[in-house]
Amino acid sequence: MNIYILLYFNIFAIYLYTLFPTIAAYRDAGEMSTVGYLLGIAHPPGYPLYTLCIHLFSKIVPIGNFAYRTNIFSSIVSALSSVLLFWLYNFFVEKIYSKKKFVVSLIGYLISLLFSFGYLQWYLSLVSEMYTFNILFAILILIFCSKYFFSLSIKAIYILFFIFGLGITNRIDLVLFIPILIFVSLHYVKQQKSVKNILILTFLFILGISCYIYLPLRSIKNPFIDWNNPETLTRLYYSLVRKTHGSTLDLISAGYQQGENFVDGIKFYFQHLWHNLSILGFVIMLFGVYKSFKLNKPFSFSLLFSWLLSCVYFIYKANMPPNPHSFAILEAHFLLPNVIIYVWLILGVVEIIKKYKNSQYIILVILFILVGYNFLVNIKKLNKRTNFYAYDYTVNVLRTVPDNSIVVVKEDVQVFSLWYRKFVDKVRPKIYIVAAGLSSSEWYKQMCYNYFKYNNIPQIFITSVQQPEILKEFVDKNVLLGYNIFFTPDVEIPKLQRLNLTNLGLLTSVTLQTKVENSIFLINDIYIFRGKYVYDLSWEFFSSDIIEDYSKAFGRAGYQLIKEDKSFDTCVNLYKTAIYMMSFFSFNYFELGYLYFTKNMFDNAYLYYKVGCEKFIEYLSLAEKYKAFPDVVEEIKNQTANCFLHLGVVYEKLGEIEKAIESYNKALSYNPYLPEAYYNLGVVYWHLKDWQKVAYYFKETLKLNPNHKEARFYLEKILHQ
């Protein structure tokens, strides 16, 4: 027992040390903490068990802020999962090897550490999400499945059915382990042939899954977060099947043909597995698959089909495109099939120890190396104890706006982090947060109005803010009600007539006309920046996504200075800071090149335009690699062409005519419908006195833009010579 306690605190201590100190910059972490605090309804399918558990846990362990407590909960259940995996290892050692040695126990200890310090398991043990709780249930299911098949324990099958039903109310994707229940049931029915026992199993499963009754019962009370308002059977059903999410993992996949991204997804899974286990661990795991069929075929098939469903089938149905955002969402779901991978690894290790004398020492060395390597690599990436990106983002947003303001936000981390500050920390009650992606949903509008009514604060007009014609109505009606309206950098604001946009720090205002100096004051003197705000140094997507918002904000402030023709040095510093934060964002290079061009500093303009063209080409290559939609790829091509066009002008100013011609032709290779590129080529050849090419390029210009006065004037001049 002492070794189990040692293992637990060994793992938990590392998790606790590397824990996010408050709201985690991770997907739905802000939402889940907020829902747990309010006893609300989370996004479909609702996660009632997790909500109840973190609410209760926060009452029992009242240390730190609420988000920190929910992060601790993830660490506790994850460390417990690792201990249970060690117990399962010892179970198979007893059944297969039948000898208890210190070295053999140490091997199991290291397998549990390897599981715990794998990137995904460790990462998700630090955030307020239900994934590690799901893994606890998955390992319990495998334990009681193993006890039934190898010990024929009737008690084990009863507990299994209850645990399975209860676990589904934490995360419904646990249902992908249904082959385990099927094979256990078939074996049990064959052995017992008792209707009474089958009814008992059914009752226990229903008893476990009955936790879902929380959703309609709580929804009737109109909690401040009441996602999809599942108080009726119809709405409850829609929540359980995630109809509001298109019955998919994420709406990101909605624009792709089913199965289009399967190969990329399965490749990503095996790359993840390879990084965690290496080739040696992978070979041992495959040997464990073989061994499982030698031991017990029903048990083996239950594992195999559960892995196929939770991994292969899930990746196929998720159909996520191969970009960092999509894969950051997809990878969390690899934990479930990984549990089965580790059972196969255990079986492979135990069989090798039994079959080959002294092999235990070789395996011990291999595991020491794997655990040490994983730990040293991942602790650099996963030490989140000073990660305040999400929290500080909310502080800076709320410091930006006056009372009676509406802030429209799009991305999940940004929205949910602001929810946490509003509902849990209860700051700035006269600031209204509108989630752009939810703004067209009737349940969301009703949820907001219930909140306004309960807190006796004035209502705002809520409607979809993602369609230009409706956005105008949203702005006009709320302006009449006396509200200022702001957008965070992650929101794409449609261009509308009579809509004057000005930048204010992190935000863009559509109503409040401010001086650019106010933005600089906010950035320099009011905002807090804890940590290194460099996109590539945060290691994981969601912290980087917040840093991207800051980079865009600095770039927008610089752009506003360009428009107002103010403070050249300040403008340059803003753009350079934006580039420092996010070195691959091509627009900042382009606009800084333009700034230098306007001051006739052509050498500097050349440098930034040149790098900008390179970054645009990289961006285009990534868009194609990530299977971006055709209209997105086309837009990047047009932007790349525009950058080469400007580079060509700089080459002309520097007297490098051949390079100017090359740049203009590159611009046309990306966008053959760019009239200014044809016109500039005509001008270049005019200076070279190649009149045939001059006439050709001016004619091409006029084909694309018949109203181009200069091209028409000079073409007529040539033709009349």
C-alpha positions, -999 to +999 in steps of 0.1 A: +000+000+000+029+023+008+041+022-028+007+032-041+007+063-017+042+071-028+032+069-065+002+091-059+020+119-042+049+116-066+026+124-095+003+148-077+032+169-064+045+174-100+010+183-112+004+207-083+037+224-090+030+229-127-007+238-123-024+268-139-027+294-110-062+306-122-083+304-153-064+281-177-059+293-213-075+261-226-107+255-246-137+254-222-118+257-189-133+291-181-168+278-189-164+247-168-151+266-138-180+291-141-206+264-146-193+245-115-194+277-095-230+285-106-243+250-108-252+258-143-256+239-176-224+235-197-223+232-235-238+199-248-240+173-236-240+192-203-214+173-182-237+170-151-214+148-130-184+169-135-203+201-127-216+186-094-183+172-084-162+204-089-189+224-071-188+200-041-150+198-042-146+236-041-167+236-009-145+209+007-112+224-004-115+262-001-080+272-010-070+296-037-094+310-063-122+289-077-105+281-110-074+270-091-095+246-071-111+231-102-076+227-117-066+208-085-095+185-090-082+175-124-048+168-110-062+147-081-083+124-103-055+121-129-030+110-102-056+086-089-060+072-124-022+065-126-024+047-092-053+025-105-032+018-137-004+006-114-030-016-096-041-031-129-004-038-137+000-057-105-033-076-112-019-089-145+015-096-129-003-118-104-024-136-130+003-141-156+037-140-139+027-151-104+059-137-088+063-106-068+097-089-071+109-054-064+122-049-099+089-061-113+070-037-091+093-009-101+086-015-138+049-010-131+057+021-111+076+035-141+047+025-165+024+046-144+049+075-144+052+072-182+014+074-184+013+104-161+041+124-177+029+119-212+022+153-227-016+150-230-023+134-197-001+159-179-015+189-198-051+180-192-043+174-155-036+211-151-069+226-164-105+228-154-118+202-179-135+168-175-110+148-195-089+133-167-121+125-147-132+106-178-099+086-178-105+077-141-138+061-152-122+044-182-095+028-160-121+017-135-141+001-163-110-018-175-102-029-139-137-044-134-137-058-169-104-075-161-116-088-127-146-103-144-129-120-173-099-132-152-115-138-118-152-143-128-162-119-101-199-113-101-195-082-079-172-068-105-198-069-133-224-052-111-199-024-103-189-022-139-224-015-152-230+012-126-196+029-132-202+028-169-236+045-166-222+071-142-191+078-162-212+086-193-227+115-173-192+130-170-183+126-207-207+109-231-178+097-254-172+070-228-200+052-246-173+044-272-162+017-247-195+000-252-178-031-267-165-039-232-201-038-218-213-060-248-187-087-245-190-088-207-228-090-210-227-118-236-202-138-215-223-132-183-256-142-200-240-173-214-228-182-179-257-172-157-288-174-180-308-154-154-334-128-163-332-114-128-295-107-130-299-090-163-325-068-149-302-059-120-274-050-144-299-028-164-311-011-132-275-004-121-266+011-155-298+033-155-291+043-119-256+056-130-268+074-161-297+090-142-274+118-132-285+134-164-317+143-147-297+172-132-299+190-166-337+195-169-341+199-131-315+226-129-325+243-162-360+249-149-344+272-122-328+293-150-292+294-139-271+322-153-254+297-177-282+275-191-267+262-223-295+251-247-320+254-219-326+215-217-357+217-195-379+197-219-374+162-232-368+175-267-342+201-257-326+175-234-323+151-263-308+179-285-282+185-258-273+149-254-267+144-292-250+178-295-275+190-322-264+227-316-229+216-325-241+198-357-237+165-339-200+168-345-169+173-323-166+209-334-182+231-361-147+236-376-153+203-394-186+213-409-173+225-443-155+192-451-167+159-467-170+131-442-138+113-439-118+139-459-094+145-430-093+110-416-058+102-428-044+134-414-061+127-380-050+091-377-015+101-386-015+128-359-027+102-334+002+078-341+027+107-341+014+116-306+017+079-295+052+076-310+064+107-291+051+092-258+062+056-262+090+056-288+096+027-311+105+003-283+073+010-263+053+007-295+067-027-302+061-039-267+025-026-269+019-045-302+033-076-285+007-070-257-021-070-283-009-104-294-006-117-259-042-105-249-057-128-275-037-157-261-050-150-226-087-144-231-104-138-265-136-121-252-115-097-231-091-091-261-120-084-285-136-060-260-103-040-259-097-041-296-132-029-306-132-003-279-100+011-292-112+010-328-144+030-317-127+055-294-097+061-318-103+052-354-140+057-356-139+089-334-112+104-356-132+096-387-164+111-374-145+142-359-131+149-394-110+177-381-088+196-407-050+193-401-044+228-386-031+237-351-065+249-338-083+217-349-057+194-337-055+212-303-092+203-300-088+167-313-058+157-293-077+158-259-098+129-271-067+107-276-066+101-238-095+076-240-079+051-265-046+057-249-059+039-217-063+007-238-028+013-253-014+012-218-032-020-209-017-036-240+017-022-230+013-037-195+004-071-210+034-069-233+057-061-205+044-088-182+046-114-209+082-105-218+092-106-182+077-141-179+091-154-211+126-141-212+149-144-182+165-112-170+145-092-196+131-073-167+163-053-163+164-043-199+127-032-197+135-013-165+163+007-183+140+014-213+113+027-190+137+048-170+149+064-203+113+070-216+101+084-183+131+107-179+129+119-215+092+126-213+095+144-180+124+166-191+108+175-224+073+181-211+081+200-180+095+228-201+063+229-221+038+223-192+050+243-163+020+266-162+024+279-127+031+314-140+007+313-170-017+342-164-024+348-201-062+342-199-067+360-166-046+390-176-064+392-209-097+396-190-082+422-167-069+442-197-102+440-216-122+452-186-097+480-179-102+492-215-139+500-215-161+524-195-193+514-178-224+508-200-203+491-227-209+459-247-178+438-256-183+413-285-160+383-282-156+353-305-131+326-295-139+301-267-110+308-243-116+346-245-154+343-241-153+318-212-125+336-194-146+368-194-176+347-182-155+335-153-146+371-143-182+383-146-200+354-129-174+341-104-153+372-096-184+394-101-164+423-115-176+452-137-214+444-136-221+472-161-200+456-188-219+433-211-201+403-227-217+391-259-205+358-273-205+363-311-210+326-319-240+322-296-256+356-303-282+341-328-294+314-304-327+320-287-316+301-255-286+324-253-307+355-256-331+342-229-302+333-207-288+368-209-322+384-203-327+362-172-293+375-159-302+411-165-336+407-148-322+389-117-295+415-112-318+444-119-296+459-146-307+474-179-312+451-209-293+453-241-305+443-276-290+409-285-290+395-320-266+378-344-234+399-348-218+377-375-239+389-404-234+425-418-270+434-422-280+422-387-248+436-371-259+471-382-292+466-364-273+454-333-251+485-333-279+510-341-303+497-314-277+495-287-264+530-295-299+543-291-300+526-257-268+545-247-242+518-249-206+519-263-198+488-284-164+472-286-150+441-304-120+419-293-093+412-319-106+377-326-139+390-341-140+397-378-159+429-381-178+433-414-173+466-433-204+487-430-213+522-441-215+548-413-195+525-391-164+543-379-139+519-363-113+532-339-087+512-319-086+514-281-059+491-267-070+455-272-104+464-285-119+481-315-147+505-309-176+511-333-191+540-313-166+556-291-143+579-311-109+580-292-074+593-299-047+568-307-027+582-278-053+566-255-045+531-270-008+537-264-015+549-228-035+517-221-008+495-236+021+512-219+007+522-185-026+504-177-023+468-191-005+440-172+018+416-191+030+387-169+051+362-189+068+362-222+043+374-249+059+354-277+036+332-298+062+304-303+073+302-267+039+293-251+042+257-266+005+251-268-022+266-291-046+284-267-021+306-249-006+315-283-040+324-295-043+350-268-008+364-276-021+366-312-048+390-300-022+413-285-001+412-316-031+422-337-039+450-313-004+464-315-005+462-353-039+479-354-027+507-332+003+512-355-020+512-385-042+539-369-011+560-364-002+556-401-037+568-411-034+598-387+002+605-399+014+607-363+045+598-344+066+578-368+089+563-341+059+552-319+043+536-350+075+517-358+078+505-322+042+493-322+048+473-354+081+458-341+064+448-309+037+431-329+063+413-349+082+403-318+050+387-304+041+369-335+070+367-360+051+348-387+022+373-391+029+387-426+006+418-424+028+435-398+059+433-421+038+445-450+025+475-431+058+484-416+073+483-451+046+507-462+054+530-433+090+532-442+081+537-479+059+567-471+090+583-454+112+575-485+133+551-464+135+526-492+162+504-478+141+497-447+109+494-468+127+468-490+137+448-459+102+445-445+084+440-479+109+413-487+104+395-454+066+401-457+066+383-491+084+354-476+060+352-447+030+354-470+044+325-491+049+305-458+013+314-448+000+303-481+019+270-479+004+264-444-031+272-455-028+246-483-012+221-459-040+227-433-067+223-460-081+258-456-112+266-476-106+277-512-118+313-506-093+316-477-065+303-499-075+327-527-075+356-503-040+348-491-028+346-527-042+380-534-025+394-503+008+377-514+004+393-548-001+427-532+030+424-512+051+415-542+035+445-560+047+469-533+082+452-533+084+458-570+077+495-565+106+497-539+129+479-563+121+506-589+129+533-564+162+516-557+170+514-594+169+476-595+147+473-626+152+436-633+142+427-597+112+450-600+100+432-632+106+399-614+085+411-584+056+423-606+056+389-624+055+371-591+026+392-581+008+381-613+016+345-606-004+347-574-031+370-587-033+372-625-062+397-622-042+425-605-043+455-629-017+476-610+009+449-616+003+450-654+003+488-652+036+490-633+052+465-658+040+488-685+057+518-668+089+499-663+091+489-700+082+525-709+115+536-692+132+507-711+116+519-743+102+485-751+071+499-767+056+465-777+056+453-741+044+487-729+013+484-752+007+448-742+007+456-704-014+487-707-039+468-727-040+440-701-045+467-674-075+481-693-090+447-697-091+443-660-099+479-652-114+499-681-115+530-659-077+531-654-070+567-666-032+565-667-031+533-686-056+546-712-037+580-715-003+564-721-016+537-743-032+563-766+000+583-766+020+552-778-006+543-805-006+579-819+032+580-822 
